[in-house]
Amino acid sequence: QKEVEQNSGPLSVPEGAIASLNCTYSDRGSQSFFWYRQYSGKSPELIMFIYSNGDKEDGRFTAQLNKASQYVSLLIRDSQPSDSATYLCAARSLSGGYQKVTFGTGTKLQVIP
Amino acid sequence: NAGVMQNPRHLVRRRGQEARLRCSPMKGHSHVYWYRQLPEEGLKFMVYLQKENIIDESGMPKERFSAEFPKEGPSILRIQQVVRGDSAAYFCASSPLGSVRGYTFGSGTRLTVV
């Protein structure tokens, strides 16, 4: 069973702080990784993807990948109340001859004003 | 350029009725994926389809659920004889052939079984 694990939270951070969201995956063959943001009652929205070891930055968001440790993280700098949402980590791997994306259960982030 | 279109947004069915959920992928996308999300839970893969082909249905319950993606028209997720446990949000996502990026999700259909 190929799994993506996340702490369900909630993770509470004060406004302006750095929020750190973590994710581990079990399939060493996973090739690329995604972070989706999902507001309550809404659909998931892709905010970052990464496929090389190291860091990838986009505005206030930084995705980090460590394939040796099978670990993915998302850092949100200068957290805002509007960042309060559930963040889903996902991994893409080859399964049955095609690419398949497996999602974690999500971490709920609360940014306190 | 419209995104992934799902309808209806909300669907209420009585126990034993049929539910039909529709998904039109983004223009140029040939792959469709259906996911189910129970309240306060994560996204669970159900089925992956290409035009006229079911590629992977390993996440579909063995009974009452079926999916299709015909040559013309939207993809359809069909649930027969619905039960209360089918109440959930059903999301459709699409991607183009060979894409390494993530999926684009539709706005979902919230199914409530009363």
Boltz contact constraints between the chains, C-beta under 6 A:
constraints:
  - contact:
      token1: [A, 32]
      token2: [B, 100]
      max_distance: 6.0
  - contact:
      token1: [A, 34]
      token2: [B, 102]
      max_distance: 6.0
  - contact:
      token1: [A, 43]
      token2: [B, 91]
      max_distance: 6.0
  - contact:
      token1: [A, 43]
      token2: [B, 105]
      max_distance: 6.0
  - contact:
      token1: [A, 43]
      token2: [B, 107]
      max_distance: 6.0
  - contact:
      token1: [A, 43]
      token2: [B, 108]
      max_distance: 6.0
  - contact:
      token1: [A, 44]
      token2: [B, 105]
      max_distance: 6.0
  - contact:
      token1: [A, 46]
      token2: [B, 102]
      max_distance: 6.0
  - contact:
      token1: [A, 49]
      token2: [B, 101]
      max_distance: 6.0
  - contact:
      token1: [A, 49]
      token2: [B, 102]
      max_distance: 6.0
  - contact:
      token1: [A, 103]
      token2: [B, 42]
      max_distance: 6.0
  - contact:
      token1: [A, 103]
      token2: [B, 43]
      max_distance: 6.0
  - contact:
      token1: [A, 105]
      token2: [B, 42]
      max_distance: 6.0
  - contact:
      token1: [A, 106]
      token2: [B, 42]
      max_distance: 6.0
